[in-house]
Amino acid sequence: MKTIMLVDDDPHIVKALTEHIDWPSLGLNIAGTAANGVEALELFQRLRPDLVMTDVYLPGMTGLEVTQKLRRDHPHLPIIILSGYDEFENARAAMRWGVNHFLLKPAGVEEIESVLREVLLEQDVRERHERLEQTYKQEIGRVVPYLRKLFLHELLTTRYQAEELPAQRMEYVGIRMPAQVRAISLQLHRPGFLTRMRERDWQLLRYGAADIIQETVKEQQVVQMSDGQVEIVDYSDQVFVLLLLDVDHLEQMESLLDRMMDQIFTYLKIEMSAGIGTSKGHLCEMMDSYLESREALEKAEFQGGSRVYRYDSSDTLEPCVTDYSLLLRQWNECWADMRTDLAEDIWVHLRTLLDEGSGTSIQDVQVVAVSLFDTLIHSWNRHYPMLAPPLAMSTFLREIQSKYALQDLVCWMDGIIRNWMDQTRKEMGEKKSNKLVEQVKQYVEMHYAEEISFEAIAKGLFVHPKYLSQLFKRVTGENFVSYVNGYRIQRAMELLQSGHYMVYEVSEMTGFRNATYFSQVFKMLTGKSPSEIG
């Protein structure tokens, strides 16, 4: 309960305020009263009330002077002026010090209470806003880096339109709109002996490579003192992507990549290759540059690792991946909203195109498959963060490398997607089932003191009683009657421990119309009789 300090040199006014205002209904206690300004300041320092109501004319120091001194150290302290003089200068001075409520004596009880409620509401709104702002400041340091990381990853998997990248969103995640962009894919080569090593050892090597990449990029940015930005995206188990924003020194970047590859091989004994996409004129084209960088990396399969490869459009006959861009975007949108039926239709359409596509290379289909699976992983982690996905990203990337025939790859992907949809629908069904059980529990909590009909509950939820009974037992591990008895006994225990009720009263208050049956159930569940409690 909040407190208020009353300041007035007229004891009759103080008495009237004390006795006639319904302070408890306002949620207020009178912390203390003062008869002059000096006493008011001393009392405030000792009691620290939440509100102050003061007269203007006080012995030794006016109420306005008291207000001025209090406002200096407590700018948000609500102060109400109660004056017997209708003087404009007093009101103007009060407003100058942030006093918005200036009442004239004699003020009615209803008027005073109305002003107090208004002041308390304003204070509550301000305090709530301060709490929200404080929480926001505490969370912003953690949330913004996550949103930035998510946004950068989306640039590689989502084909944005220019109007979908407003300056406000860019500014919020700390990225200014660049005039030119470019993507560089860095692929770690995990040789045969490393594929048989423990996953923990591989992740340690991968962590070391990520550290070398970050440190090398940071050193280069310090040396160049450029206005450009180089962002690092941890894309998959073996791929990192550098996003170049307004960085046009490609030769220097290639030198940086050579140094990066040398250090990774020297310290970690693993090879890394780099593929460089072409420069684009807008951030929404980053995905195109990224796909080019991945295509450039394909040369490493037959020309060797630890090299830098630039994308050359003359090496490609058909840019097939961009033909699927609209379907890939629709696929992302479906999984964002968990519309599995529509996602299944999109996959059927995509598979038909992949089966019929003439001139489609295995690499093109691999890029499409990675994009599809990346969406599945992100959707699963967002909706079911505590559950392991049906297939891990590391397993997917390892297995996709073993698919050398186009038809095998498409059939393999079809199996993954259909299994994923089955698992997702199962989890969605479990959520719905759990919701039914929670509604049953809520009904028990609200009506445990009454006679409860399970059939009536099932009817209200529009399900068959037998189905609801089986579902309840499967989810909770006990049948409905056991749950109700357990909940009633729990509440009975609380009532008995309070010492305010007799056993037969508790029996009726918790829905047991028969005190003897109540005692039997109580002893069966607690090991004690009701009379032993309290």
C-alpha positions in Angstrom: 0.0 0.0 0.0 1.3 3.4 -0.9 1.8 6.2 1.6 1.0 10.0 1.7 2.3 12.9 3.8 -0.1 15.7 4.7 1.4 19.2 5.2 -0.9 21.9 6.7 -0.5 24.3 9.6 -4.3 24.1 10.4 -4.9 21.1 12.6 -8.6 21.1 11.7 -7.8 20.6 8.0 -5.4 17.8 8.9 -8.1 16.2 11.1 -10.8 16.5 8.4 -8.5 15.0 5.7 -7.5 12.2 8.1 -11.1 11.3 9.1 -13.2 11.9 6.0 -11.1 10.7 3.2 -11.5 6.9 2.6 -7.8 6.2 2.5 -8.0 2.4 2.5 -10.2 2.3 -0.5 -7.7 4.5 -2.3 -4.9 2.1 -1.4 -3.2 4.8 0.7 -1.9 5.1 4.3 -1.1 8.4 6.0 2.7 8.1 6.7 2.7 11.3 8.7 1.7 15.0 9.0 3.7 18.2 9.2 2.6 21.7 10.3 5.4 23.7 8.5 7.8 23.5 5.6 10.9 22.7 7.6 9.2 19.9 9.4 7.8 18.6 6.1 11.2 18.3 4.6 12.7 16.5 7.6 9.7 14.2 7.8 9.9 13.4 4.1 13.6 12.4 4.4 12.7 10.0 7.3 9.5 8.5 5.9 9.9 8.7 2.1 6.2 8.8 1.3 4.9 8.1 -2.2 2.7 11.2 -2.4 2.7 14.7 -0.7 -0.3 16.9 -0.2 0.6 20.4 1.0 -0.9 23.8 1.7 0.6 26.8 0.0 1.1 29.2 3.0 3.0 27.5 5.8 5.1 29.0 8.6 8.8 29.6 7.8 8.7 28.1 4.3 5.8 28.1 1.8 4.4 24.9 0.2 5.8 26.0 -3.1 9.3 26.3 -1.7 8.8 22.8 -0.2 7.7 21.6 -3.6 10.7 23.2 -5.3 13.2 21.5 -2.9 11.5 18.1 -3.1 11.3 18.2 -6.9 15.1 18.8 -7.2 15.9 15.4 -5.7 12.7 13.6 -6.5 11.5 14.9 -10.0 8.7 12.3 -10.3 7.2 12.7 -6.8 3.5 13.4 -7.1 2.6 16.6 -5.2 -0.9 18.0 -4.7 -1.3 21.6 -3.7 -4.3 22.4 -1.4 -4.7 26.2 -1.1 -7.2 28.6 0.4 -6.2 31.4 -2.0 -7.2 31.5 -5.6 -4.0 33.2 -6.9 -2.8 32.7 -10.4 0.8 33.2 -9.5 0.7 30.3 -7.1 -0.9 28.0 -9.6 1.6 29.1 -12.3 4.5 28.5 -9.9 3.1 25.1 -9.0 2.9 24.1 -12.7 6.5 25.3 -13.2 7.6 22.7 -10.7 5.5 19.9 -12.3 2.5 20.1 -10.0 -0.6 19.4 -12.1 -3.2 19.3 -9.3 -4.0 22.6 -7.6 -7.1 22.4 -5.3 -8.9 25.2 -3.7 -10.2 25.1 -0.1 -12.8 24.1 0.8 -12.5 21.1 -1.5 -15.1 18.4 -1.3 -14.3 14.8 -0.3 -15.3 13.5 -3.7 -13.1 16.0 -5.5 -10.1 15.2 -3.3 -10.6 11.5 -3.7 -11.0 11.9 -7.5 -7.7 13.8 -7.7 -5.9 11.2 -5.6 -7.1 8.4 -7.8 -5.9 10.3 -10.9 -2.5 10.9 -9.3 -2.2 7.3 -8.3 -3.1 6.2 -11.8 -0.5 8.5 -13.3 2.1 7.2 -10.9 1.2 3.6 -11.6 1.4 4.2 -15.4 4.8 5.9 -15.0 6.2 3.2 -12.7 4.9 0.5 -15.1 6.6 2.3 -18.0 9.8 2.6 -16.0 9.8 -1.2 -15.3 9.2 -1.9 -18.9 12.0 0.4 -20.0 14.3 -1.1 -17.4 13.5 -4.6 -18.6 13.9 -3.5 -22.2 17.4 -2.1 -21.5 18.4 -5.3 -19.7 17.1 -7.5 -22.6 18.2 -5.3 -25.5 21.8 -6.3 -25.2 20.9 -10.0 -25.6 17.9 -9.6 -28.0 19.5 -7.3 -30.7 22.6 -9.5 -31.4 20.2 -12.5 -31.8 17.9 -10.5 -34.1 20.9 -9.3 -36.1 22.2 -12.9 -36.5 18.8 -14.1 -37.5 18.4 -11.3 -40.0 21.8 -11.9 -41.6 21.0 -15.6 -42.0 17.6 -14.7 -43.6 19.4 -12.7 -46.2 20.9 -15.9 -47.5 17.7 -18.0 -47.5 14.9 -15.4 -48.2 14.5 -13.4 -51.4 13.4 -10.1 -50.0 11.9 -7.2 -52.0 13.5 -3.8 -51.5 10.4 -2.5 -49.7 10.7 -5.3 -47.2 14.0 -4.0 -45.8 13.0 -0.6 -44.2 15.7 1.7 -42.8 14.2 1.4 -39.3 14.7 -2.3 -39.2 18.2 -2.1 -40.5 19.1 0.6 -38.0 17.6 -1.4 -35.1 19.9 -4.4 -35.8 22.9 -2.1 -36.4 23.2 -2.4 -40.2 23.1 0.6 -42.5 21.8 0.2 -46.0 24.8 -0.5 -48.2 25.3 0.7 -51.8 26.9 -2.7 -52.8 26.9 -6.1 -51.4 28.8 -9.4 -52.0 28.8 -12.8 -50.4 31.8 -15.1 -49.9 31.2 -18.7 -48.8 33.9 -20.5 -46.8 33.7 -24.3 -46.8 35.6 -26.4 -44.3 36.7 -29.8 -45.9 36.1 -32.6 -43.5 38.3 -35.5 -44.9 37.6 -39.2 -44.4 39.5 -39.7 -41.2 37.6 -36.7 -39.7 34.2 -38.0 -40.5 35.0 -41.0 -38.3 36.1 -38.9 -35.4 33.9 -38.1 -32.5 31.5 -35.2 -33.1 32.9 -33.4 -30.1 36.4 -33.3 -31.6 35.0 -32.1 -34.9 33.1 -29.3 -33.2 36.3 -28.3 -31.4 38.1 -27.9 -34.7 35.1 -26.1 -36.2 35.1 -23.7 -33.2 38.8 -23.1 -33.8 38.2 -22.3 -37.5 35.4 -19.9 -36.5 37.7 -18.1 -34.1 40.5 -17.7 -36.8 37.9 -16.4 -39.3 36.6 -13.8 -36.8 40.0 -12.6 -35.7 41.3 -12.3 -39.2 38.3 -10.3 -40.3 38.6 -8.1 -37.2 42.3 -7.4 -37.9 41.6 -6.5 -41.5 38.9 -4.0 -40.6 41.2 -2.3 -38.1 44.0 -2.0 -40.6 41.8 -0.7 -43.5 39.8 1.7 -41.3 37.1 1.4 -44.0 33.4 2.5 -43.7 32.5 -0.9 -45.0 31.2 -3.8 -42.9 32.1 -7.5 -43.0 29.5 -9.7 -41.3 30.1 -13.4 -40.5 27.2 -15.9 -40.7 27.6 -19.4 -39.2 25.6 -21.0 -41.9 25.9 -24.7 -41.4 28.2 -27.4 -40.0 30.9 -26.8 -42.6 30.0 -23.5 -44.1 30.6 -19.9 -43.0 29.5 -16.9 -45.1 31.1 -13.5 -45.2 28.7 -10.7 -46.1 30.6 -7.7 -47.6 28.7 -4.5 -47.2 30.2 -1.5 -49.1 33.6 -3.4 -49.3 35.1 -2.9 -52.8 38.7 -3.9 -52.2 38.3 -7.5 -53.6 42.1 -8.0 -54.0 42.6 -7.2 -50.4 39.8 -9.6 -49.5 41.4 -12.4 -51.5 44.7 -11.7 -49.6 42.7 -11.9 -46.3 41.2 -15.2 -47.5 44.6 -16.7 -48.3 45.9 -15.8 -44.9 42.8 -17.2 -43.3 43.2 -20.5 -45.1 46.9 -20.7 -44.3 46.2 -20.3 -40.6 43.4 -22.8 -40.5 45.6 -25.4 -42.2 48.6 -24.6 -40.1 46.9 -24.7 -36.7 44.0 -27.1 -37.3 45.3 -29.3 -40.2 42.1 -29.0 -42.2 41.5 -27.4 -45.6 39.1 -24.5 -46.3 38.0 -23.2 -49.7 36.4 -19.9 -50.5 33.9 -19.0 -53.2 33.3 -15.4 -54.1 29.9 -14.2 -55.6 29.6 -11.1 -57.7 28.9 -7.6 -56.4 25.2 -6.6 -56.2 23.6 -3.2 -56.0 21.0 -3.9 -53.2 20.9 -5.8 -50.0 17.9 -7.8 -51.2 20.2 -9.3 -53.9 22.5 -10.8 -51.3 20.9 -14.2 -51.8 21.9 -14.1 -55.5 25.5 -13.4 -54.6 25.5 -16.1 -52.0 24.2 -18.7 -54.5 26.9 -17.6 -56.9 29.6 -18.1 -54.2 28.3 -21.6 -53.5 28.4 -22.4 -57.2 32.0 -21.1 -57.4 32.9 -23.5 -54.6 31.9 -26.5 -56.7 35.2 -26.1 -58.5 37.0 -27.2 -55.3 35.6 -30.7 -55.8 37.8 -31.2 -58.8 40.4 -28.5 -58.6 41.3 -28.9 -54.9 40.8 -27.1 -51.6 42.7 -24.2 -49.9 42.0 -22.0 -52.8 39.8 -19.0 -53.6 37.3 -19.3 -56.5 35.5 -16.5 -58.1 32.1 -17.0 -59.7 32.1 -16.9 -63.5 28.7 -16.7 -65.2 30.2 -18.3 -68.3 30.6 -21.6 -66.4 26.8 -21.9 -65.9 24.3 -22.7 -68.6 21.1 -22.1 -66.7 20.5 -20.4 -63.4 18.0 -23.0 -62.3 17.9 -22.1 -58.6 16.4 -18.7 -59.3 13.5 -20.4 -61.1 12.4 -21.9 -57.8 12.7 -18.6 -55.8 9.0 -17.9 -55.6 8.2 -21.5 -54.4 11.1 -21.4 -51.9 9.7 -18.1 -50.5 6.2 -19.6 -50.3 7.7 -22.6 -48.5 9.3 -20.3 -45.9 6.0 -18.5 -45.3 4.1 -21.8 -44.9 6.5 -23.0 -42.2 6.5 -19.7 -40.4 2.8 -20.2 -39.9 3.0 -24.0 -39.6 0.6 -24.5 -42.5 1.7 -28.0 -43.3 -1.0 -28.8 -45.8 0.0 -25.9 -48.0 3.7 -26.7 -47.5 3.0 -30.2 -48.8 1.3 -28.8 -51.9 4.3 -26.6 -52.6 6.7 -29.6 -52.2 4.6 -31.6 -54.6 4.9 -28.8 -57.1 8.6 -28.4 -56.5 9.3 -32.1 -56.9 7.4 -32.1 -60.2 9.6 -29.3 -61.5 12.8 -31.1 -60.2 11.7 -34.3 -61.9 10.9 -32.6 -65.2 13.6 -30.0 -65.2 15.8 -30.4 -68.2 19.4 -29.3 -67.7 19.1 -29.3 -63.9 22.4 -30.2 -62.4 22.8 -32.1 -59.2 24.4 -29.0 -57.6 21.3 -26.9 -58.4 19.1 -29.5 -56.7 21.4 -29.7 -53.7 21.1 -25.9 -53.2 17.3 -26.1 -53.4 17.4 -29.1 -50.9 19.6 -27.2 -48.4 17.3 -24.2 -48.6 14.2 -26.4 -48.0 15.8 -28.2 -45.1 17.2 -25.0 -43.6 13.6 -23.7 -43.4 12.5 -26.9 -41.7 15.2 -26.7 -39.1 14.5 -23.1 -38.2 10.8 -23.7 -38.0 11.2 -26.7 -35.7 13.6 -24.9 -33.4 11.3 -21.9 -33.2 8.1 -23.9 -32.4 9.6 -26.9 -30.5 12.9 -25.6 -28.9 13.0 -28.4 -26.3 12.6 -31.2 -28.8 15.3 -32.6 -31.1 14.4 -32.3 -34.8 13.6 -35.4 -36.8 16.9 -35.0 -38.6 19.9 -33.0 -37.5 21.5 -30.5 -39.8 24.9 -32.2 -39.5 23.4 -35.5 -40.6 21.5 -33.9 -43.5 24.7 -32.2 -44.8 26.7 -35.4 -44.5 24.1 -37.6 -46.3 23.4 -35.1 -49.1 27.0 -35.4 -50.2 26.5 -39.1 -50.9 23.6 -38.5 -53.3 25.3 -38.5 -56.8 22.2 -39.2 -58.9 19.5 -36.6 -59.4 16.6 -39.0 -59.0 18.2 -40.5 -55.8 18.6 -37.0 -54.3 15.0 -36.0 -55.1 13.6 -39.3 -53.7 15.7 -39.0 -50.6 14.5 -35.4 -50.0 10.9 -36.5 -50.5 11.3 -39.0 -47.7 12.8 -36.5 -45.4 10.1 -33.9 -46.0 7.2 -36.3 -45.6 8.6 -37.7 -42.4 9.2 -34.2 -41.1 5.5 -33.3 -41.9 4.3 -36.4 -40.1 6.4 -35.6 -37.0 5.2 -31.9 -37.1 1.5 -32.9 -37.4 2.0 -35.3 -34.5 3.5 -32.6 -32.3 0.7 -30.2 -33.3 -1.8 -32.9 -32.3 0.0 -33.4 -29.0 -0.3 -29.7 -28.3 -4.0 -29.8 -29.0 -4.4 -32.9 -26.8 -2.5 -31.2 -24.0 -4.7 -28.2 -24.3 -7.8 -30.3 -23.7 -6.2 -31.8 -20.6 -5.4 -28.3 -19.4 -9.0 -27.2 -19.9 -10.1 -30.2 -17.8 -7.7 -29.2 -15.0 -8.9 -25.6 -15.1 -12.5 -26.8 -14.7 -11.5 -28.9 -11.7 -9.7 -25.9 -10.1 -12.8 -23.7 -10.6 -15.5 -26.3 -9.5 -13.7 -28.7 -7.1 -16.1 -27.7 -4.3 -19.1 -28.7 -6.4 -20.3 -32.0 -7.8 -18.3 -32.6 -11.0 -19.6 -34.6 -14.0 -16.9 -35.8 -16.3 -19.5 -36.4 -19.1 -20.5 -32.7 -18.8 -16.9 -31.6 -19.1 -16.5 -33.7 -22.2 -19.7 -32.4 -23.7 -18.5 -28.8 -23.1 -15.3 -29.6 -24.9 -17.1 -31.3 -27.8 -15.3 -34.6 -27.4 -16.4 -38.1 -26.5 -16.0 -38.9 -22.7 -14.2 -42.1 -23.5 -11.6 -40.4 -25.7 -11.1 -37.6 -23.1 -10.7 -40.1 -20.3 -8.0 -42.0 -22.2 -6.3 -38.8 -23.2 -6.3 -37.5 -19.7 -4.8 -40.7 -18.3 -2.1 -40.8 -21.1 -1.0 -37.2 -20.5 -1.3 -37.1 -16.7 -0.5 -40.7 -15.8 -3.6 -41.0 -13.6 -7.4 -41.3 -14.2 -9.7 -38.4 -13.8 -11.2 -39.5 -10.4 -7.7 -39.9 -8.9 -6.8 -36.5 -10.1 -9.9 -34.8 -8.7 -9.5 -36.6 -5.3 -5.8 -35.6 -5.2 -6.6 -32.0 -6.0 -9.5 -31.8 -3.4 -7.3 -33.4 -0.7 -4.6 -30.8 -1.5 -7.0 -28.0 -1.0 -8.4 -29.7 2.1 -4.9 -29.9 3.6 -4.5 -26.1 3.2 -7.9 -25.4 4.8 -7.1 -27.7 7.7 -3.7 -26.2 8.3 -5.3 -22.8 8.6 -7.0 -23.9 11.8 -10.2 -22.0 10.9 -12.5 -24.9 9.9 -13.8 -28.2 11.4 -13.3 -31.5 9.5 -16.9 -31.7 8.3 -16.7 -28.1 7.0 -13.6 -28.8 5.0 -15.3 -32.0 3.7 -18.1 -29.9 2.3 -15.9 -27.1 1.1 -13.8 -29.4 -1.0 -16.7 -31.3 -2.7 -16.9 -34.3 -0.4 -20.6 -34.5 0.6 -19.8 -37.5 2.9 -17.4 -36.7 5.7 -16.7 -40.4 6.3 -15.6 -40.9 2.6 -13.6 -37.7 2.9 -11.7 -39.1 5.9 -11.0 -42.4 4.1 -9.7 -40.7 0.9 -7.6 -38.2 3.0 -5.9 -41.0 5.0 -5.3 -43.1 1.8 -3.5 -40.2 0.1 -1.7 -38.6 3.0 -1.3 -41.4 5.5 -3.0 -39.3 8.2 -6.5 -38.7 9.3 -7.9 -35.1 8.9 -8.1 -34.6 12.6 -4.3 -35.0 12.9 -3.8 -32.0 10.6 -3.8 -28.4 11.9 
